[in-house]
Amino acid sequence: IDLPTIPAPFLNRFEKYRLSVAELLATKVKVSPFLSRIITRCSARISAFSSMVTLIGFVPGQTTETLLLNLFENAIILQKDDIMKNQTFSGNTFSEYFISFAKVGIGIIVTQDEFTHIIDYGKAFLPLSLSRVLQDIVTKQKLDYPGKVDEAIQKCLYGYPQDDIAVLIDRLFEMVLTRKVILSLLQLASPEEIFKKRSCLPANLMSEYFKQEHFSLKPFLSSIKSSLEPVDKRQQKYIIHTRTNGQVMGIPTVRSGMDFSPVIQKLVHIDSNNVIIEHLSSVKNESSLRSTIDNWCEDDVIEMLILVVDMSDKVSTERLNYVRCCVDQAHQQKKTFVAILHYPTSAFLAKKFYPSLFIGNWSHVYLDSIGDGGISSNMKSLVEKTCRSDKCKTFNIGDMVNQVMKEAIKSVASYDVIYPEQLPQQMDRSKSFHVRHDYLMAVLSIGINEGKSIIDVLSERFTSLWSDKNLASILRRAAWSLQNGTSQLGLTSCLKGILQDTMATFLLNSLSLLNEWKNLDVLSKLHRDNESDYLFYMVLTSLPMMPFEELLLHQAGSLSKCKELPKGQHLAVQFPFFSLFSSLLDEVVETTLQRLSASNDESTFPICSTTEFLDDAMNLLRTKTLEEKSTIAYKTFEHVSRSKLLYNRYL
């Protein structure tokens, strides 16, 4: 009976019973001792995983069972015995034979890559006797006695395995089934949950999680299309769980004939002509919904229908259930339906989600972000580097720093870090932000040493703060914010926000030191030369950096004002970075006065000529220890003293 095609009023006349998903699964597999035995053993490991990790929409007694029902939907051994007994398996190696058995005999697709993982895992964790049998049988290029494998399979299916090969096949299939279910459940885990449980999860599961796509919609949809075999004509149905934010709310409604190519190509799909996008809130009635689905099914060009669902609506669950019924009844081949369910923060705090049930070949996945894959890909690498204890590919945070630098400069331009005298005289106050921003971009882009600009140097210094320890600290801070509801963003957006805030604070702190008493004027066109550029580079690379923890906590407003100039004076740069050098001069003068006073006990104030005083002060400068000379003030003084050009200009 094809229930989806039977009218609901007709079905409503029959006597009704309530059956749980677990009862349906038990009823389906009870005719097969093999599957009953395998599922019983798998359930313990699957339950251990699902109780360890919080999974979006997981329903005990239903989610796992629907996954198993999907896997065994086409299981041949659940049909008549004579069908199974007439099946033949093919292959030269044990791997090929096992994969053929899983596909032909049970109806489950096992790829060579999947079985390779199972073999490696079996060698490491199976009992020693079985591990040796596995090692011996998989190294052979050709099975010596295929009949023994056939006999072992029959013992597994219709009896109880006792010899080594039968027990090995039994255990390997248990591992295959467990792996398939756990990897499907892993799709429901959020990145912050993986980070919190990183010390409990096995390294191979962590690796598999980051092979999946959880950080951006566009790469996920691309992976759907690339994973579909050319001969596979099945309808693909996905439910994506994510957070409500500006990106998902900004996805436009796109119907056939509309042109939103730039937006769609950036956020959703590389081919905007193959996609229809609807918001469920704008579909007012059943007729409109069915019309949308019919248009999608009948259009030969449109491959994908995306439905955006706001789960803060109280009736969204009931409406979504009806949508799923309509899609199931469509039976359209080689089409993809995607429902994007976005939840408010309250849903994550209360853990109230749409049930993740896989029955009917529906797939569920959690996405942390909808945005384009650029910054999301970098965030994925950052999270992976911090979560995985085993060796993974190195991640260069410098690429991500360069991406957010422009936004950080915009933030810095909103503060008064530039003196009015440094800006164009005829400045329109209504455009003061744009003038400051243009000035900063022009100055920070100046090359000061071997092609490196000020932006390059600041980026390198900021990148050096991001050690593994600090990465873990910032991820812990973001995960805590999400868990406690203090942030309404996903982990990707939260990390990007923290990165931008810390970079803005770092730039404010650096620029406030660099431009004290208009030091940026050293790079003005009138005075600029290789000597002054290198001096600026030397000071820039020597500036003390604010500790990372302080960058996270510091309020940018406290750094937002220029250091006041002496009153009544319109100063030009008489000596580069004099604000950093003046404290050294004060120390030298004070020490010189003390030395001269000590040599003249009769007078409180030393009696000497100006020349003697200066000579004594200069000697004191020259006799300072190497450690003291490493300060910025000494470096600046020595560089200016050694350069004839700078000496004549400033001294």
C-alpha positions as CSV (number, residue, x, y, z in Angstrom):
1,I,0.0,0.0,0.0
2,D,1.4,3.4,-1.0
3,L,0.2,5.4,2.0
4,P,1.4,8.8,0.8
5,T,-0.9,8.7,-2.2
6,I,-4.0,7.7,-0.3
7,P,-6.3,10.6,0.7
8,A,-6.1,11.5,4.4
9,P,-9.9,11.5,5.0
10,F,-10.1,7.9,3.8
11,L,-7.3,6.8,6.1
12,N,-8.9,8.6,9.0
13,R,-11.9,6.1,8.9
14,F,-9.7,3.2,9.9
15,E,-9.1,2.2,13.5
16,K,-5.9,3.7,14.7
17,Y,-3.1,2.5,16.9
18,R,-0.1,4.3,18.2
19,L,3.2,2.7,17.3
20,S,6.6,4.0,18.3
21,V,9.6,4.1,15.9
22,A,11.4,1.6,18.1
23,E,8.5,-0.8,17.7
24,L,8.5,-0.4,14.0
25,L,12.3,-1.1,13.9
26,A,12.0,-4.2,16.1
27,T,9.1,-5.5,14.0
28,K,11.0,-5.0,10.8
29,V,14.3,-6.7,11.9
30,K,12.9,-9.5,14.1
31,V,12.8,-11.8,11.0
32,S,16.6,-11.5,10.7
33,P,18.6,-12.9,13.6
34,F,21.7,-11.3,12.0
35,L,20.4,-7.8,12.0
36,S,18.7,-8.2,15.4
37,R,22.0,-9.3,16.9
38,I,24.0,-6.5,15.2
39,I,21.5,-3.8,16.2
40,T,21.5,-4.9,19.8
41,R,25.3,-4.6,20.0
42,C,25.4,-1.3,18.1
43,S,22.8,0.3,20.3
44,A,25.1,0.4,23.3
45,R,27.9,2.3,21.5
46,I,25.5,4.6,19.7
47,S,23.7,5.4,23.0
48,A,27.0,6.1,24.7
49,F,27.9,8.6,22.0
50,S,24.4,10.4,21.9
51,S,24.5,10.7,25.7
52,M,28.0,12.3,25.6
53,V,27.3,14.9,23.0
54,T,24.4,17.3,22.8
55,L,22.8,16.8,19.4
56,I,20.4,19.3,17.8
57,G,16.9,17.9,17.6
58,F,17.9,14.5,19.0
59,V,14.9,12.5,20.3
60,P,15.7,9.5,22.5
61,G,14.0,6.4,21.1
62,Q,13.3,8.0,17.7
63,T,16.3,9.6,16.1
64,T,18.6,6.6,16.1
65,E,15.8,4.3,15.2
66,T,14.8,6.3,12.2
67,L,18.4,6.2,11.0
68,L,18.4,2.4,11.2
69,L,15.1,2.2,9.5
70,N,16.4,4.2,6.6
71,L,19.5,2.1,6.3
72,F,17.5,-1.1,6.2
73,E,14.8,0.2,4.0
74,N,16.0,-1.9,1.0
75,A,17.4,-4.8,3.0
76,I,17.0,-7.9,0.9
77,I,17.4,-10.3,3.8
78,L,14.2,-8.9,5.3
79,Q,12.4,-10.2,2.2
80,K,11.8,-13.9,1.3
81,D,14.6,-16.3,2.1
82,D,14.7,-17.7,-1.4
83,I,15.6,-14.3,-2.8
84,M,18.6,-14.1,-0.4
85,K,19.8,-17.6,-1.1
86,N,19.9,-16.9,-4.8
87,Q,22.1,-13.9,-4.4
88,T,25.8,-14.1,-5.5
89,F,28.7,-12.0,-4.4
90,S,31.7,-11.0,-6.4
91,G,35.2,-9.8,-5.8
92,N,38.8,-10.9,-5.8
93,T,39.9,-9.5,-2.5
94,F,38.2,-9.7,0.9
95,S,37.4,-6.0,0.8
96,E,35.6,-6.3,-2.5
97,Y,33.7,-9.4,-1.4
98,F,32.5,-7.7,1.8
99,I,31.4,-4.6,0.0
100,S,29.5,-6.8,-2.5
101,F,27.9,-8.7,0.4
102,A,26.8,-5.4,2.1
103,K,25.3,-4.0,-1.2
104,V,23.8,-7.2,-2.8
105,G,23.0,-9.1,0.3
106,I,21.8,-6.4,2.7
107,G,21.2,-3.3,0.6
108,I,23.7,-1.0,2.3
109,I,26.3,0.9,0.3
110,V,29.8,0.7,1.8
111,T,32.5,2.6,-0.1
112,Q,36.1,1.4,-0.3
113,D,37.2,4.4,1.7
114,E,34.7,3.6,4.5
115,F,35.8,0.0,4.6
116,T,39.5,1.0,4.7
117,H,38.7,3.0,7.9
118,I,36.9,0.0,9.3
119,I,39.9,-2.3,8.6
120,D,42.3,0.1,10.3
121,Y,40.0,0.4,13.3
122,G,39.6,-3.4,13.4
123,K,43.3,-4.0,13.4
124,A,43.7,-1.6,16.3
125,F,40.8,-2.6,18.5
126,L,39.5,-6.1,17.6
127,P,40.7,-9.0,19.9
128,L,44.2,-10.2,19.0
129,S,43.0,-13.4,17.3
130,L,40.5,-11.6,15.1
131,S,43.0,-8.9,14.3
132,R,45.5,-11.4,13.0
133,V,42.8,-13.1,10.9
134,L,41.9,-9.7,9.5
135,Q,45.5,-8.7,8.8
136,D,46.1,-12.0,7.0
137,I,42.9,-11.9,4.9
138,V,43.1,-8.3,3.7
139,T,46.7,-8.5,2.6
140,K,46.0,-11.2,0.0
141,Q,45.5,-10.0,-3.5
142,K,43.0,-12.8,-4.1
143,L,40.9,-15.0,-1.8
144,D,42.2,-18.6,-1.6
145,Y,38.9,-20.1,-0.8
146,P,35.9,-17.9,-1.7
147,G,33.6,-20.7,-0.7
148,K,34.7,-20.4,2.9
149,V,33.6,-16.7,2.9
150,D,30.2,-17.7,1.4
151,E,29.8,-20.3,4.1
152,A,30.8,-17.8,6.8
153,I,28.2,-15.3,5.5
154,Q,25.5,-17.9,5.6
155,K,26.4,-18.7,9.2
156,C,26.1,-15.0,10.0
157,L,22.8,-14.6,8.3
158,Y,21.0,-17.7,9.4
159,G,22.8,-19.0,12.4
160,Y,25.4,-17.9,14.9
161,P,29.0,-17.3,13.8
162,Q,31.5,-19.5,15.4
163,D,34.6,-19.9,13.2
164,D,37.0,-17.0,12.9
165,I,36.0,-15.7,9.4
166,A,32.2,-15.7,10.4
167,V,32.9,-13.9,13.6
168,L,35.1,-11.4,11.8
169,I,32.4,-10.6,9.2
170,D,29.9,-10.3,12.0
171,R,32.1,-7.8,13.9
172,L,33.1,-5.9,10.8
173,F,29.5,-5.4,9.8
174,E,28.7,-4.2,13.4
175,M,31.5,-1.6,13.0
176,V,30.2,-0.5,9.6
177,L,26.7,0.0,10.9
178,T,27.9,1.8,14.1
179,R,30.1,4.1,12.1
180,K,27.4,5.0,9.6
181,V,24.9,5.9,12.4
182,I,27.4,7.8,14.5
183,L,28.6,9.9,11.5
184,S,25.0,10.8,10.7
185,L,24.4,11.8,14.3
186,L,27.6,13.8,14.2
187,Q,26.0,16.0,11.6
188,L,23.7,17.3,14.4
189,A,26.6,18.5,16.7
190,S,27.4,22.2,16.9
191,P,31.1,23.3,16.7
192,E,31.0,24.7,20.2
193,E,29.7,21.3,21.5
194,I,32.6,19.6,19.8
195,F,35.0,22.1,21.3
196,K,33.6,21.5,24.8
197,K,33.8,17.7,24.5
198,R,37.1,17.6,22.6
199,S,38.9,15.8,25.4
200,C,36.3,13.0,25.4
201,L,35.8,12.4,21.7
202,P,38.1,10.0,19.8
203,A,40.6,11.6,17.4
204,N,39.0,9.8,14.4
205,L,35.6,11.2,15.2
206,M,37.1,14.7,15.5
207,S,38.7,14.2,12.1
208,E,35.4,13.1,10.5
209,Y,33.5,16.0,12.0
210,F,35.7,18.6,10.3
211,K,35.5,16.7,7.0
212,Q,31.7,17.4,7.2
213,E,30.5,20.9,6.4
214,H,29.1,22.8,9.5
215,F,30.3,26.3,8.9
216,S,28.7,27.7,5.8
217,L,25.7,27.0,3.6
218,K,27.2,27.5,0.2
219,P,30.0,24.8,0.6
220,F,27.4,22.5,2.1
221,L,25.1,22.8,-0.9
222,S,28.1,22.3,-3.2
223,S,29.0,19.1,-1.4
224,I,25.5,17.8,-1.8
225,K,25.7,18.3,-5.6
226,S,29.2,16.8,-5.9
227,S,28.3,13.7,-3.7
228,L,25.4,12.8,-6.0
229,E,26.4,10.0,-8.4
230,P,25.5,10.7,-12.1
231,V,23.4,7.5,-12.2
232,D,21.7,8.3,-8.9
233,K,18.2,9.6,-9.6
234,R,17.0,9.8,-6.0
235,Q,15.3,12.9,-4.6
236,Q,17.5,14.5,-1.9
237,K,15.8,16.0,1.1
238,Y,17.7,18.0,3.8
239,I,16.7,19.9,6.9
240,I,19.4,22.4,8.0
241,H,19.3,23.6,11.6
242,T,20.9,27.0,12.3
243,R,20.7,30.2,14.4
244,T,18.6,33.2,13.5
245,N,20.8,36.1,12.4
246,G,21.0,38.8,9.8
247,Q,22.4,36.5,7.1
248,V,19.6,34.0,7.1
249,M,17.0,36.7,7.4
250,G,18.7,38.4,4.5
251,I,18.3,35.5,2.1
252,P,15.8,36.9,-0.5
253,T,12.8,35.1,-2.0
254,V,13.8,34.0,-5.5
255,R,11.2,32.6,-7.9
256,S,11.6,31.5,-11.5
257,G,12.5,34.5,-13.7
258,M,13.9,36.7,-10.8
259,D,17.5,37.8,-11.0
260,F,19.3,37.9,-7.6
261,S,22.5,36.5,-9.0
262,P,25.1,38.4,-6.8
263,V,23.3,37.7,-3.5
264,I,22.6,34.0,-4.4
265,Q,26.1,33.3,-5.7
266,K,27.6,34.8,-2.5
267,L,25.4,33.2,0.1
268,V,23.7,30.2,-1.4
269,H,24.6,28.6,-4.7
270,I,27.1,29.2,-7.5
271,D,24.4,28.8,-10.1
272,S,21.6,31.1,-9.3
273,N,19.5,29.9,-12.2
274,N,19.0,26.5,-10.7
275,V,17.5,27.6,-7.4
276,I,14.1,28.6,-6.1
277,I,14.0,30.2,-2.6
278,E,10.9,30.7,-0.6
279,H,10.2,31.9,3.0
280,L,7.6,29.7,4.7
281,S,6.1,32.8,6.4
282,S,5.3,34.3,3.0
283,V,3.5,31.2,1.8
284,K,0.0,32.1,3.1
285,N,-2.0,29.0,2.3
286,E,-1.9,25.3,1.1
287,S,-2.6,26.3,-2.5
288,S,0.5,28.6,-2.6
289,L,2.6,25.9,-1.1
290,R,1.5,23.2,-3.5
291,S,1.9,25.5,-6.4
292,T,5.5,26.3,-5.4
293,I,6.4,22.6,-5.1
294,D,4.6,21.7,-8.4
295,N,6.6,24.5,-10.2
296,W,9.8,23.1,-8.8
297,C,9.0,19.6,-9.9
298,E,7.8,20.5,-13.4
299,D,10.7,22.9,-14.2
300,D,13.5,21.0,-16.0
301,V,16.0,23.7,-15.2
302,I,15.4,24.3,-11.5
303,E,17.2,21.6,-9.5
304,M,16.9,22.9,-5.9
305,L,14.1,24.3,-3.8
306,I,15.2,26.1,-0.6
307,L,12.5,26.9,2.0
308,V,13.5,29.2,4.9
309,V,11.6,28.6,8.1
310,D,11.5,30.9,11.1
311,M,11.1,28.5,14.1
312,S,10.1,31.3,16.4
313,D,6.7,31.1,14.8
314,K,4.5,28.9,17.1
315,V,2.9,27.0,14.2
316,S,6.1,26.5,12.2
317,T,6.5,22.8,13.3
318,E,3.0,21.9,12.1
319,R,3.5,23.8,8.9
320,L,6.8,22.1,8.3
321,N,5.4,18.7,8.8
322,Y,2.8,19.4,6.1
323,V,5.6,20.6,3.8
324,R,7.5,17.3,4.3
325,C,4.3,15.4,3.4
326,C,3.9,17.4,0.2
327,V,7.6,16.9,-0.7
328,D,7.4,13.1,0.0
329,Q,4.4,12.9,-2.3
330,A,6.2,14.7,-5.1
331,H,8.5,11.7,-5.8
332,Q,10.5,13.9,-8.3
333,Q,13.8,12.4,-9.3
334,K,17.1,14.2,-9.3
335,K,15.7,17.1,-7.4
336,T,17.0,18.6,-4.1
337,F,14.8,20.1,-1.4
338,V,16.4,22.0,1.5
339,A,14.6,23.4,4.5
340,I,16.6,26.0,6.5
341,L,15.3,26.1,10.0
342,H,16.6,29.1,12.0
343,Y,16.0,29.2,15.7
344,P,16.1,32.1,18.2
345,T,18.5,32.1,21.1
346,S,15.8,31.0,23.5
347,A,15.5,27.7,21.6
348,F,19.1,27.0,22.2
349,L,18.9,27.8,25.9
350,A,15.8,25.6,26.3
351,K,17.0,23.0,23.8
352,K,13.7,23.0,22.0
353,F,14.3,22.1,18.4
354,Y,12.4,20.5,15.5
355,P,12.8,16.7,15.9
356,S,15.7,15.3,13.9
357,L,13.9,12.2,12.4
358,F,15.5,10.6,9.3
359,I,12.5,8.5,8.3
360,G,11.6,8.9,4.6
361,N,15.3,9.4,3.6
362,W,15.4,12.9,5.2
363,S,18.8,14.1,6.2
364,H,19.5,16.5,9.1
365,V,22.5,18.7,9.6
366,Y,23.5,21.6,11.9
367,L,25.2,24.7,10.3
368,D,26.9,27.3,12.4
369,S,26.7,30.0,9.7
370,I,24.9,30.8,6.5
371,G,27.5,33.3,5.2
372,D,29.9,32.7,2.3
373,G,32.8,30.3,2.7
374,G,35.7,32.8,2.9
375,I,35.9,33.7,6.6
376,S,33.8,30.6,7.6
377,S,36.5,28.4,6.1
378,N,39.2,30.1,8.1
379,M,37.1,29.8,11.3
380,K,36.6,26.1,10.6
381,S,40.4,25.7,10.4
382,L,40.8,27.7,13.6
383,V,38.3,25.6,15.5
384,E,39.8,22.4,14.0
385,K,43.4,23.3,15.0
386,T,42.2,24.0,18.6
387,C,40.0,21.0,19.0
388,R,42.1,18.2,17.5
389,S,44.8,16.9,19.8
390,D,46.3,14.8,16.9
391,K,48.4,16.3,14.2
392,C,46.3,18.3,11.7
393,K,47.2,20.7,9.0
394,T,48.8,23.9,10.2
395,F,46.6,27.0,10.2
396,N,47.9,30.4,9.4
397,I,45.7,32.9,11.1
398,G,47.4,35.7,9.2
399,D,45.0,35.1,6.2
400,M,42.1,35.7,8.5
401,V,43.7,38.7,10.1
402,N,44.1,40.3,6.6
403,Q,40.4,39.7,5.9
404,V,39.2,41.6,8.9
405,M,41.8,44.3,8.9
406,K,39.7,46.7,6.7
407,E,36.8,46.4,9.1
408,A,39.1,47.1,12.1
409,I,40.5,50.2,10.4
410,K,36.9,51.5,9.9
411,S,36.4,51.0,13.6
412,V,39.6,52.8,14.5
413,A,38.6,55.7,12.2
414,S,35.6,56.4,14.3
415,Y,37.8,57.5,17.2
416,D,40.0,60.6,17.6
417,V,43.4,59.1,17.0
418,I,44.4,61.7,14.4
419,Y,45.1,65.4,15.3
420,P,43.0,67.9,13.5
421,E,46.1,69.6,12.1
422,Q,47.1,66.4,10.3
423,L,43.9,66.3,8.3
424,P,43.0,68.5,5.3
425,Q,42.3,72.0,6.4
426,Q,39.1,72.3,4.4
427,M,37.3,69.4,6.0
428,D,33.6,69.0,5.9
429,R,32.6,68.0,9.5
430,S,29.7,65.9,8.1
431,K,32.4,63.8,6.3
432,S,35.0,63.7,9.1
433,F,34.8,59.9,9.5
434,H,35.5,59.4,5.8
435,V,38.4,61.9,5.9
436,R,40.0,60.1,8.9
437,H,39.5,56.7,7.3
438,D,41.1,57.8,4.0
439,Y,44.0,59.4,5.9
440,L,44.6,56.2,7.9
441,M,44.4,53.9,4.9
442,A,46.9,56.2,3.0
443,V,49.3,56.3,5.9
444,L,49.1,52.7,7.0
445,S,49.6,51.5,3.4
446,I,53.0,53.3,3.2
447,G,55.9,50.8,2.6
448,I,58.5,51.4,5.3
449,N,60.9,48.4,5.0
450,E,61.6,46.0,2.1
451,G,58.1,46.5,0.7
452,K,56.3,45.9,4.0
453,S,53.7,48.5,4.9
454,I,52.6,49.6,8.3
455,I,49.5,47.4,7.9
456,D,51.7,44.4,7.2
457,V,53.9,44.9,10.2
458,L,50.9,45.5,12.5
459,S,49.2,42.3,11.1
460,E,52.3,40.2,11.8
461,R,52.5,41.5,15.3
462,F,48.9,40.9,16.0
463,T,49.1,37.4,14.5
464,S,52.0,36.6,16.8
465,L,49.6,37.0,19.8
466,W,47.4,34.1,18.7
467,S,49.2,31.1,20.3
468,D,47.6,27.7,20.7
469,K,46.8,28.6,24.3
470,N,45.2,31.9,23.4
471,L,43.2,30.2,20.6
472,A,41.8,27.8,23.2
473,S,41.0,30.7,25.5
474,I,39.1,32.7,22.9
475,L,37.2,29.6,21.8
476,R,36.3,28.9,25.4
477,R,35.1,32.4,25.8
478,A,32.9,32.1,22.6
479,A,31.5,28.7,23.6
480,W,30.6,30.1,27.1
481,S,28.8,33.1,25.5
482,L,26.7,30.8,23.3
483,Q,26.0,28.3,26.1
484,N,24.8,31.1,28.5
485,G,22.9,33.1,25.9
486,T,25.0,36.2,26.1
487,S,25.6,35.9,22.4
488,Q,22.9,35.4,19.8
489,L,25.4,34.7,17.0
490,G,26.9,31.3,15.9
491,L,30.4,30.3,16.8
492,T,31.7,31.6,13.5
493,S,30.2,35.1,13.9
494,C,31.1,35.2,17.5
495,L,34.8,34.4,16.8
496,K,34.8,36.9,13.9
497,G,33.4,39.6,16.3
498,I,36.0,38.8,18.9
499,L,38.8,38.9,16.3
500,Q,37.6,42.3,15.0
501,D,37.2,43.8,18.5
502,T,40.6,42.6,19.6
503,M,42.2,43.9,16.4
504,A,40.5,47.2,16.7
505,T,41.8,47.6,20.3
506,F,45.3,46.5,19.2
507,L,45.2,49.1,16.4
508,L,44.0,51.8,18.7
509,N,46.7,51.1,21.2
510,S,49.4,51.0,18.5
511,L,48.2,54.1,16.7
512,S,47.9,56.1,20.0
513,L,51.6,55.3,20.6
514,L,52.7,55.9,17.1
515,N,51.0,59.2,16.7
516,E,51.7,60.8,20.0
517,W,52.5,64.4,19.3
518,K,51.9,63.8,15.6
519,N,54.6,61.2,15.0
520,L,52.9,60.0,11.8
521,D,54.2,63.3,10.3
522,V,57.6,61.6,10.1
523,L,56.2,59.8,7.1
524,S,55.0,63.0,5.4
525,K,56.2,63.6,1.9
526,L,58.4,66.6,2.9
527,H,60.5,64.5,5.3
528,R,60.1,61.0,3.9
529,D,63.3,59.1,2.9
530,N,64.8,55.6,3.5
531,E,66.4,56.6,6.8
532,S,63.1,58.0,8.3
533,D,61.2,55.0,6.9
534,Y,63.5,52.5,8.6
535,L,63.4,54.6,11.9
536,F,59.6,54.3,11.8
537,Y,59.9,50.5,11.1
538,M,62.3,50.1,14.0
539,V,60.1,51.9,16.5
540,L,57.0,50.1,15.2
541,T,58.5,46.7,15.7
542,S,59.7,47.7,19.2
543,L,56.5,49.0,20.6
544,P,55.2,47.1,23.6
545,M,52.2,45.0,22.8
546,M,49.2,44.8,25.1
547,P,48.9,41.2,26.5
548,F,46.3,39.1,24.8
549,E,44.0,38.7,27.9
550,E,44.0,42.5,28.2
551,L,43.1,42.9,24.6
552,L,40.0,40.7,25.2
553,L,38.9,42.8,28.2
554,H,40.1,46.3,27.3
555,Q,37.5,49.0,26.6
556,A,38.4,50.7,23.3
557,G,36.9,53.9,24.5
558,S,39.8,54.5,27.0
559,L,42.2,54.6,24.0
560,S,40.1,56.8,21.8
561,K,41.7,60.2,22.3
562,C,45.0,61.7,21.1
563,K,47.5,62.7,23.7
564,E,47.1,66.4,24.3
565,L,49.7,68.8,22.8
566,P,51.3,71.5,24.9
567,K,48.8,74.4,25.2
568,G,49.2,77.3,22.9
569,Q,51.6,75.7,20.6
570,H,51.2,74.5,17.0
571,L,53.8,71.8,17.1
572,A,55.6,70.1,14.2
573,V,57.7,67.0,14.7
574,Q,61.0,68.4,16.0
575,F,62.3,65.0,17.0
576,P,60.8,61.6,16.0
577,F,58.9,59.9,18.8
578,F,59.9,62.5,21.3
579,S,57.0,61.5,23.6
580,L,58.8,58.1,24.0
581,F,62.2,59.8,24.3
582,S,61.3,62.6,26.7
583,S,61.2,60.3,29.8
584,L,64.8,59.1,28.9
585,L,66.0,62.7,28.7
586,D,64.3,63.5,32.1
587,E,66.1,60.5,33.6
588,V,69.5,61.6,32.1
589,V,69.1,65.2,33.3
590,E,68.1,64.1,36.8
591,T,71.0,61.7,37.1
592,T,73.5,64.3,35.7
593,L,72.3,66.8,38.3
594,Q,72.7,64.3,41.1
595,R,76.3,63.4,40.0
596,L,77.3,67.1,39.7
597,S,75.7,67.8,43.1
598,A,77.6,64.9,44.7
599,S,80.9,66.3,43.4
600,N,80.2,69.8,44.8
601,D,79.2,69.3,48.4
602,E,79.2,73.0,49.2
603,S,76.4,73.9,46.9
604,T,72.9,72.5,46.6
605,F,72.9,73.3,42.9
606,P,75.9,72.4,40.8
607,I,78.0,75.3,39.4
608,C,79.1,74.4,35.9
609,S,78.9,75.6,32.3
610,T,76.3,74.5,29.9
611,T,78.9,72.7,27.8
612,E,80.2,70.7,30.8
613,F,76.6,69.7,31.7
614,L,75.9,68.6,28.2
615,D,79.2,66.7,27.9
616,D,78.5,64.9,31.2
617,A,74.9,64.0,30.1
618,M,76.1,62.7,26.7
619,N,78.8,60.6,28.4
620,L,76.0,59.2,30.7
621,L,74.0,58.3,27.6
622,R,76.9,56.5,26.0
623,T,77.8,54.5,29.1
624,K,74.3,53.0,29.6
625,T,74.1,49.2,29.7
626,L,73.1,47.1,26.7
627,E,69.8,46.1,28.4
628,E,68.9,49.8,28.9
629,K,69.9,50.6,25.3
630,S,67.4,48.1,24.0
631,T,64.5,50.5,24.8
632,I,62.8,52.4,22.0
633,A,64.3,55.7,23.2
634,Y,67.9,54.5,23.0
635,K,67.2,52.9,19.6
636,T,65.8,56.1,18.3
637,F,68.6,58.3,19.6
638,E,71.3,56.0,18.3
639,H,69.7,55.7,14.9
640,V,69.3,59.4,14.6
641,S,72.9,60.0,15.8
642,R,74.4,57.6,13.2
643,S,72.4,59.0,10.3
644,K,73.9,62.2,9.0
645,L,70.6,63.1,7.3
646,L,68.5,62.6,10.4
647,Y,71.1,64.1,12.7
648,N,71.1,67.4,10.7
649,R,67.3,67.3,10.5
650,Y,66.5,66.7,14.2
651,L,69.6,67.3,16.3
